[in-house]
Amino acid sequence: MRYLSFIFSFDTLQLRPGWPRGLLLALALLAAIDFGVSRADWPYRRLGPSYVKEFLCAVDRANAGPPPRIVIVGDSRSQCGVIAGQLEAALQWPPGSVQNDSLLTGDHYDNRLFYQRTRGTLSRAPVLIYAIDGFQWNAGFPMSERFNHFAGVADRWRLQRSPRSLLGAIFRTAQKGSMYRALAADGLARTRARLMGTAAPAPPSAGLILAAEREPLSLDEAHGLDPVGNLVETWYKDFALSPAREALLRDILGWAAASDQRVILLQLPFRDAYVAELKRTRAREYEAYRQAAAALPGTELLAFESARDCGLTDADFLDWNHLNKRGGTTFTRQLAARLLAEGWVEGGDTTAP
């Protein structure tokens, strides 16, 4: 009896000579994409607003100018609530004396990286105002988009030890879906505009949009403001003090001390309803954060809480915790008065910074 031969057998298995070469070529292409695009800054500079682009522009701006007398570093609350020009006017200082380098969602990682990249300029400012908030200490609060772009293996191991985060340190492309979608949309829009002979549209955002592009929020829940408890839970969910995150701030304090820079830790005020809800539901966590901030060496602590304690009303806020322009103006004047009263700065000097 004759048997049909098998189509495949191990006796006939042979590796094609080009197979290793093809694998190496594929790996080289992936590496080129990962290091040439995914880890690079240029896509964010080309695209529309993103947290990474905001950071890069802030670094460029800080390094380009002369050192100010006061530099403000923090998050979106200090970005809205401390108006550089108003602080200069209240102190009777010339323009350029105060520089607000606060970043949207600026946590200790973002601000440490920013200070590190601008240290040659910012460390020469006599006063550093560092805006603090509870989420910056919370080990359960997610890291920012800037962390995904800049952080290496060591930072990810200390601060966000998840499989996805660690994979992103090795293969950054795995975390860049929104950026590549924005690049593709930008390329298609430019090609369409070229074929139709029209002007190229503004590039799309490669991430969350900036505060300036957000729709203004209403002043009460009846008109669309989220329930106050949502913000409290966002900041304090699974709250645990993170020594690793605090260590980032301590690095900044060490650099500031080496430059004889006075550091003022500033908590900006909230709407009264937010403070009431915070102390009703998360008083223990809030107090733990406050005590951690107060224990930091070589700093002054200015902690404002309720709006009414600062002479503010609900009409001075964009939402539960961000001051609007009117509120920022009022608060900035109060901050100037406090700085002068404590003897931390001297007013009335109109010479160049």
C-alpha positions in Angstrom: 0.0 0.0 0.0 1.2 3.4 -0.9 0.9 6.3 1.5 0.5 10.0 0.6 3.4 12.0 1.8 2.7 14.8 4.3 2.9 18.3 3.0 4.9 19.3 6.0 7.4 17.3 8.0 10.4 18.2 10.3 12.7 16.5 7.8 11.9 19.2 5.2 11.8 22.2 7.6 14.4 24.8 6.6 14.9 28.4 7.7 15.1 30.8 4.8 18.4 32.7 4.9 16.5 36.1 4.8 14.4 35.5 7.9 16.9 36.8 10.5 17.6 39.8 8.3 13.9 40.6 8.0 13.5 40.3 11.8 16.4 42.7 12.4 14.9 45.1 9.9 11.5 45.1 11.6 13.2 45.6 15.0 15.3 48.5 13.6 12.1 50.1 12.2 10.3 49.8 15.5 13.3 51.3 17.3 13.5 54.2 14.8 9.8 54.9 15.3 10.1 54.7 19.1 13.2 56.9 19.4 12.6 59.1 16.4 8.9 59.9 17.0 7.4 58.4 20.2 10.2 59.7 22.5 10.8 62.9 20.5 9.5 66.4 21.4 9.0 67.6 17.8 5.5 65.9 17.2 4.1 67.8 20.2 5.7 71.1 19.1 4.0 70.6 15.7 0.6 69.6 17.0 -2.0 71.6 18.9 -2.3 72.1 22.6 -1.2 69.3 24.9 0.3 68.9 28.4 3.7 68.1 26.9 3.6 71.1 24.5 2.6 73.4 27.4 5.7 72.1 29.3 8.1 72.5 26.4 6.9 76.0 25.7 7.2 77.0 29.4 10.7 75.6 29.5 11.7 77.6 26.4 10.1 80.8 27.8 11.8 80.5 31.2 15.2 79.8 29.7 15.0 82.7 27.2 14.4 85.5 29.6 16.3 87.1 32.5 15.7 85.6 36.0 12.6 87.1 37.7 12.4 88.2 41.4 9.6 85.8 42.1 8.9 82.6 40.2 5.6 80.8 40.7 5.5 77.0 40.1 2.5 74.9 40.6 -0.7 73.7 39.0 -3.7 75.1 37.2 -5.1 76.7 40.4 -2.0 78.9 40.7 -1.9 79.5 37.0 -5.4 81.1 37.2 -5.2 82.5 40.7 -1.8 84.4 40.9 -1.6 87.0 38.1 2.0 88.1 37.5 1.2 91.6 36.3 -1.1 92.2 39.3 1.5 91.0 41.7 4.1 93.3 40.1 1.7 96.3 40.3 0.8 95.6 44.0 4.5 95.3 44.9 5.3 98.4 42.7 7.8 96.3 40.7 8.6 96.7 37.0 7.2 94.3 34.4 9.1 91.0 34.2 9.7 90.9 38.0 7.2 88.0 38.5 7.0 84.9 36.3 4.2 82.4 36.7 5.4 79.0 35.3 2.5 77.0 36.8 1.5 74.0 34.7 -1.9 72.4 34.2 -2.2 69.4 36.6 1.3 70.3 37.7 2.3 67.6 40.2 5.7 67.2 41.9 7.1 65.2 39.0 6.2 67.9 36.4 7.5 70.7 38.6 10.7 69.0 39.5 11.4 68.3 35.9 10.6 71.9 35.0 12.8 73.3 37.7 15.6 70.9 36.7 15.5 72.1 33.1 15.3 75.8 33.9 17.5 75.8 37.0 20.1 78.0 35.5 17.6 80.8 35.3 14.9 80.1 38.0 17.3 79.3 40.8 18.5 82.9 40.6 15.1 84.3 41.5 15.2 85.3 45.2 11.7 83.9 45.9 10.0 80.7 44.7 6.3 80.4 45.3 5.3 76.7 45.0 1.6 76.1 44.9 0.5 72.9 46.7 -2.6 70.7 46.6 -3.6 67.4 48.1 -3.5 65.4 44.9 0.3 66.1 44.5 0.9 63.9 47.6 -1.7 61.2 46.8 0.0 57.9 45.8 -3.4 56.9 44.2 -3.6 59.9 41.9 -2.6 59.1 38.3 0.6 60.6 36.9 0.3 63.2 34.1 0.8 62.9 30.4 4.2 64.5 30.9 5.2 61.6 33.0 4.3 59.2 30.2 6.4 61.1 27.8 9.5 61.9 29.8 9.8 59.3 32.6 12.5 56.6 32.5 12.6 53.2 34.1 13.8 54.5 37.5 11.0 57.1 37.9 8.3 54.7 36.7 9.5 52.0 39.2 9.3 54.5 42.1 6.2 56.4 41.1 3.9 54.2 38.9 4.9 50.6 39.1 2.3 49.2 36.7 2.9 46.8 33.8 1.7 49.4 31.3 3.9 52.1 32.8 7.0 50.0 32.9 6.3 48.8 29.3 6.2 52.5 28.3 9.7 53.0 29.6 11.0 50.4 27.2 8.6 50.9 24.3 7.2 54.4 24.5 5.0 53.9 21.4 2.7 51.8 23.4 1.5 55.0 25.2 1.3 57.3 22.2 -2.0 56.4 20.6 -3.5 59.9 20.9 -0.3 61.5 19.5 -0.3 59.3 16.5 -4.0 59.8 15.8 -3.4 63.6 16.0 -0.4 63.3 13.6 -2.5 61.3 11.2 -5.3 63.8 11.3 -2.9 66.6 10.8 -1.3 65.0 7.8 -4.7 64.3 6.2 -5.8 67.9 6.8 -2.7 69.3 5.3 -2.9 67.0 2.3 -6.5 67.9 1.7 -5.8 71.6 2.1 -2.9 71.4 -0.4 -5.1 69.6 -3.0 -7.9 72.1 -2.6 -5.5 75.1 -2.5 -6.8 76.3 0.9 -4.9 77.3 4.0 -4.0 74.4 6.3 -6.3 74.2 9.4 -4.9 74.4 12.9 -3.3 71.2 14.0 -5.4 68.9 16.3 -4.6 68.5 20.0 -2.4 65.6 21.0 -4.0 65.1 24.4 -6.3 67.0 26.7 -7.0 70.5 25.8 -5.7 73.5 27.8 -7.6 75.6 30.2 -7.9 78.5 27.8 -9.8 76.3 25.4 -12.3 74.9 27.9 -15.8 76.1 28.0 -16.4 78.3 31.0 -18.1 76.5 33.9 -21.3 77.7 35.5 -21.3 79.0 39.1 -23.8 76.5 40.5 -25.0 72.9 40.1 -28.3 73.9 38.6 -26.5 75.3 35.6 -24.2 72.4 35.0 -21.4 72.5 37.6 -20.4 69.0 38.7 -21.4 68.0 42.2 -18.8 69.1 44.7 -18.2 65.6 45.9 -16.9 64.6 42.5 -13.8 66.8 42.8 -13.1 65.8 46.4 -13.2 62.1 45.4 -11.1 62.7 42.3 -8.3 64.2 44.4 -8.6 62.0 47.5 -9.7 58.7 46.2 -7.6 55.8 47.7 -5.5 58.5 49.4 -2.2 57.6 50.7 0.8 59.9 51.3 3.5 59.0 48.8 7.1 59.5 50.2 8.4 59.0 46.6 6.3 61.9 45.3 7.3 64.1 48.2 10.9 63.3 47.5 10.6 65.1 44.2 9.5 68.2 46.0 12.3 67.8 48.4 14.7 67.8 45.5 13.4 71.2 44.5 13.8 72.5 48.0 17.4 71.2 48.1 18.2 73.0 44.9 16.5 76.2 46.2 18.5 76.0 49.4 21.7 75.7 47.5 20.9 79.0 45.8 19.7 80.7 48.9 16.2 80.9 47.5 13.3 81.5 49.8 10.5 79.0 49.2 6.9 79.8 50.0 4.4 76.9 49.9 1.0 78.3 48.8 -2.4 76.7 49.0 -4.9 78.8 47.1 -8.5 79.1 48.4 -11.5 77.1 47.4 -15.2 77.8 47.2 -16.8 77.5 50.7 -18.9 74.5 49.6 -15.8 72.6 48.5 -14.1 73.1 51.9 -17.2 72.0 53.7 -17.5 68.8 51.7 -13.8 68.1 52.0 -13.8 68.4 55.8 -17.1 66.3 56.0 -15.8 63.4 53.9 -12.0 63.5 53.7 -10.9 65.5 56.8 -8.3 62.9 57.8 -6.7 62.8 54.4 -6.7 66.5 54.0 -5.1 67.0 57.4 -2.4 64.4 56.6 -1.5 66.3 53.4 -1.4 69.6 55.3 0.8 68.1 58.0 3.2 66.7 55.4 3.5 70.1 53.7 4.0 71.9 57.1 6.8 69.5 58.0 8.9 70.3 54.9 12.2 72.0 55.9 13.3 75.4 54.9 9.9 76.7 53.7 7.2 79.2 54.7 3.6 77.9 54.5 0.6 80.1 53.4 -2.5 77.9 53.4 -5.7 79.6 52.4 -9.0 77.6 52.6 -12.4 79.1 52.3 -13.3 81.9 49.9 -15.0 83.9 52.7 -11.7 83.9 54.6 -10.1 85.8 51.7 -13.0 88.2 51.1 -14.0 86.1 48.0 -17.5 84.9 46.9 -18.7 82.2 44.6 -18.7 84.7 41.8 -14.9 84.9 42.0 -14.5 81.2 40.9 -14.6 79.4 37.5 -15.6 76.2 39.3 -15.1 74.7 42.7 -11.4 75.5 43.0 -10.2 77.7 40.1 -10.4 81.5 40.5 -11.6 83.5 37.6 -9.9 86.8 36.5 -11.7 88.9 39.1 -11.0 86.4 41.8 -7.4 86.1 40.8 -7.0 89.8 40.9 -8.4 90.1 44.4 -6.4 87.2 45.7 -3.2 88.3 44.1 -3.5 91.7 45.9 -4.0 89.9 49.1 -1.0 87.7 48.5 1.1 90.8 47.8 0.0 92.3 51.1 0.9 89.1 52.9 4.3 88.9 51.3 5.1 92.5 52.4 3.7 92.0 55.9 5.8 89.0 56.5 8.9 90.8 55.3 9.5 88.1 52.6 9.8 90.8 49.8 10.2 94.5 49.7 8.0 96.7 47.7 8.5 100.0 45.8 11.6 99.1 43.9 11.1 100.1 40.2 14.5 99.1 38.9 14.7 96.3 36.4 14.6 92.7 37.8 
